[in-house]
Amino acid sequence: MEEIAIDGAMYFDANNHADIADKMMLIYKDETLRNKLIENAKLVVEKYNWEKSSELFWQSILKTIDD
């Protein structure tokens, strides 16, 4: 899901086994790319957590009840 992982993931065609294999090999061989993906993923992860998600969900419930 590009809208969530943004630059913290490598994307591939799930119906194309060659594309999946190529991307896996690229991550395996290209240490710079691998490290960049890891660092980007760490930034993405900081945006999401269970506490924040549950609080936002609860606020949505309260807003719905108040309307």
N, CA, C and O of each residue as an XYZ file, in Angstrom:
268
protein
N       0.836     -1.173      0.000
C       0.000      0.000      0.000
C       0.885      1.241      0.000
O       1.406      1.669      1.030
N       1.028      1.786     -1.169
C       1.908      2.936     -1.343
C       1.539      4.113     -0.461
O       2.417      4.835      0.011
N       0.240      4.314     -0.231
C      -0.166      5.473      0.565
C       0.272      5.360      2.029
O       0.282      6.359      2.748
N       0.625      4.180      2.464
C       1.106      4.005      3.836
C       2.622      3.866      3.874
O       3.287      4.577      4.628
N       3.166      2.980      3.090
C       4.605      2.700      3.150
C       5.447      3.787      2.479
O       6.620      3.950      2.815
N       4.878      4.514      1.558
C       5.533      5.617      0.850
C       6.880      5.126      0.297
O       6.907      4.231     -0.547
N       7.996      5.703      0.764
C       9.326      5.327      0.280
C       9.998      4.289      1.170
O      11.196      4.039      1.036
N       9.242      3.689      2.070
C       9.814      2.707      2.979
C       9.611      1.279      2.526
O       9.789      0.346      3.309
N       9.239      1.100      1.266
C       9.011     -0.243      0.749
C       9.371     -0.295     -0.726
O       9.461      0.727     -1.407
N       9.573     -1.508     -1.189
C       9.795     -1.721     -2.612
C       8.515     -2.340     -3.160
O       7.961     -3.255     -2.552
N       8.050     -1.857     -4.282
C       6.791     -2.306     -4.850
C       7.029     -3.224     -6.034
O       8.015     -3.084     -6.757
N       6.119     -4.162     -6.224
C       6.243     -5.134     -7.299
C       4.861     -5.590     -7.730
O       3.870     -5.370     -7.034
N       4.817     -6.222     -8.879
C       3.585     -6.795     -9.387
C       3.400     -8.157     -8.735
O       4.166     -9.084     -9.000
N       2.402     -8.280     -7.897
C       2.177     -9.520     -7.152
C       1.833    -10.697     -8.064
O       1.936    -11.851     -7.648
N       1.431    -10.422     -9.282
C       1.093    -11.484    -10.227
C       2.262    -11.859    -11.138
O       2.117    -12.686    -12.037
N       3.407    -11.249    -10.900
C       4.564    -11.481    -11.749
C       5.717    -12.002    -10.898
O       6.418    -11.227    -10.248
N       5.907    -13.310    -10.905
C       6.943    -13.901    -10.056
C       8.340    -13.411    -10.420
O       9.208    -13.328     -9.552
N       8.566    -13.088    -11.677
C       9.877    -12.582    -12.093
C      10.130    -11.203    -11.482
O      11.248    -10.902    -11.063
N       9.099    -10.374    -11.434
C       9.232     -9.046    -10.840
C       9.533     -9.151     -9.350
O      10.380     -8.428     -8.825
N       8.833    -10.057     -8.676
C       9.080    -10.273     -7.242
C      10.529    -10.732     -7.032
O      11.233    -10.211     -6.167
N      10.958    -11.700     -7.823
C      12.328    -12.222     -7.701
C      13.356    -11.134     -7.985
O      14.363    -11.032     -7.284
N      13.108    -10.321     -9.008
C      14.035     -9.230     -9.336
C      14.164     -8.240     -8.188
O      15.269     -7.816     -7.851
N      13.048     -7.875     -7.591
C      13.074     -6.907     -6.490
C      13.761     -7.496     -5.260
O      14.512     -6.803     -4.573
N      13.504     -8.775     -4.983
C      14.172     -9.419     -3.849
C      15.680     -9.469     -4.062
O      16.452     -9.231     -3.134
N      16.097     -9.779     -5.287
C      17.523     -9.835     -5.592
C      18.144     -8.444     -5.503
O      19.272     -8.297     -5.031
N      17.417     -7.430     -5.951
C      17.904     -6.059     -5.878
C      18.147     -5.646     -4.424
O      19.177     -5.055     -4.104
N      17.195     -5.962     -3.555
C      17.367     -5.642     -2.134
C      18.548     -6.417     -1.548
O      19.298     -5.887     -0.728
N      18.706     -7.656     -1.965
C      19.803     -8.492     -1.471
C      21.169     -7.949     -1.913
O      22.114     -7.915     -1.125
N      21.261     -7.530     -3.168
C      22.554     -7.119     -3.725
C      22.908     -5.657     -3.469
O      24.085     -5.325     -3.323
N      21.921     -4.792     -3.414
C      22.175     -3.352     -3.309
C      22.043     -2.897     -1.849
O      20.956     -2.566     -1.376
N      23.173     -2.894     -1.164
C      23.177     -2.542      0.259
C      22.728     -1.102      0.489
O      22.053     -0.810      1.477
N      23.097     -0.209     -0.412
C      22.698      1.196     -0.283
C      21.183      1.327     -0.370
O      20.569      2.011      0.449
N      20.586      0.681     -1.347
C      19.129      0.701     -1.491
C      18.465      0.087     -0.267
O      17.507      0.643      0.268
N      18.973     -1.057      0.174
C      18.418     -1.751      1.344
C      18.439     -0.837      2.561
O      17.440     -0.717      3.270
N      19.579     -0.193      2.803
C      19.683      0.694      3.967
C      18.760      1.906      3.849
O      18.187      2.363      4.837
N      18.625      2.417      2.625
C      17.729      3.549      2.410
C      16.281      3.148      2.689
O      15.541      3.898      3.326
N      15.878      1.978      2.217
C      14.521      1.491      2.483
C      14.285      1.308      3.984
O      13.214      1.633      4.497
N      15.281      0.793      4.669
C      15.166      0.595      6.118
C      14.992      1.932      6.826
O      14.117      2.074      7.680
N      15.810      2.899      6.478
C      15.709      4.224      7.110
C      14.374      4.888      6.792
O      13.751      5.483      7.671
N      13.933      4.790      5.540
C      12.646      5.364      5.166
C      11.505      4.679      5.913
O      10.556      5.333      6.345
N      11.603      3.373      6.060
C      10.564      2.629      6.770
C      10.498      3.039      8.234
O       9.413      3.117      8.809
N      11.642      3.300      8.835
C      11.652      3.754     10.231
C      10.900      5.071     10.380
O      10.194      5.276     11.368
N      11.047      5.960      9.411
C      10.323      7.240      9.449
C       8.825      7.027      9.289
O       8.022      7.687      9.949
N       8.456      6.107      8.416
C       7.043      5.812      8.202
C       6.439      5.210      9.472
O       5.333      5.576      9.871
N       7.160      4.296     10.098
C       6.664      3.619     11.300
C       6.387      4.608     12.434
O       5.461      4.417     13.222
N       7.184      5.648     12.506
C       6.986      6.641     13.567
C       5.624      7.336     13.461
O       5.102      7.836     14.457
N       5.058      7.365     12.264
C       3.760      8.014     12.071
C       2.600      7.170     12.596
O       1.527      7.697     12.892
N       2.819      5.862     12.711
C       1.737      4.949     13.058
C       2.066      4.180     14.334
O       3.170      3.662     14.500
N       1.093      4.118     15.222
C       1.207      3.254     16.387
C      -0.195      2.968     16.910
O      -1.149      3.675     16.583
N      -0.308      1.930     17.720
C      -1.630      1.506     18.193
C      -2.283      2.560     19.072
O      -3.492      2.776     18.988
N      -1.498      3.213     19.910
C      -2.074      4.228     20.801
C      -2.670      5.376     20.007
O      -3.800      5.791     20.260
N      -1.923      5.882     19.059
C      -2.407      6.985     18.230
C      -3.638      6.548     17.429
O      -4.624      7.281     17.350
N      -3.576      5.361     16.841
C      -4.702      4.858     16.052
C      -5.950      4.693     16.900
O      -7.046      5.077     16.490
N      -5.779      4.120     18.083
C      -6.950      3.907     18.939
C      -7.522      5.240     19.425
O      -8.740      5.382     19.541
N      -6.673      6.197     19.706
C      -7.153      7.514     20.137
C      -7.926      8.204     19.016
O      -8.994      8.765     19.256
N      -7.398      8.166     17.805
C      -8.100      8.757     16.667
C      -9.433      8.052     16.401
O     -10.433      8.697     16.084
N      -9.436      6.747     16.531
C     -10.671      5.983     16.350
C     -11.698      6.371     17.416
O     -12.872      6.579     17.109
N     -11.252      6.465     18.652
C     -12.143      6.842     19.748
C     -12.709      8.250     19.523
O     -13.898      8.482     19.746
N     -11.880      9.167     19.092
C     -12.350     10.524     18.817
C     -13.404     10.507     17.703
O     -14.370     11.267     17.756
N     -13.225      9.656     16.710
C     -14.224      9.538     15.640
C     -15.549      9.025     16.173
O     -16.612      9.492     15.764
N     -15.486      8.070     17.081
C     -16.710      7.553     17.702
C     -17.407      8.647     18.477
O     -18.617      8.830     18.351
N     -16.645      9.379     19.281
C     -17.245     10.440     20.084
C     -17.858     11.523     19.194
O     -18.933     12.044     19.491
N     -17.184     11.850     18.130
C     -17.705     12.858     17.198
C     -19.006     12.389     16.572
O     -19.942     13.173     16.416
N     -19.066     11.119     16.216
C     -20.285     10.550     15.614
C     -21.447     10.593     16.607
O     -22.579     10.901     16.235
N     -21.161     10.285     17.855
C     -22.194     10.283     18.892
C     -22.699     11.698     19.138
O     -23.897     11.907     19.330
N     -21.793     12.666     19.134
C     -22.162     14.058     19.412
C     -22.956     14.696     18.279
O     -23.715     15.636     18.515
N     -22.794     14.199     17.047
C     -23.472     14.809     15.901
C     -24.899     14.467     15.856
O     -25.610     14.904     14.950
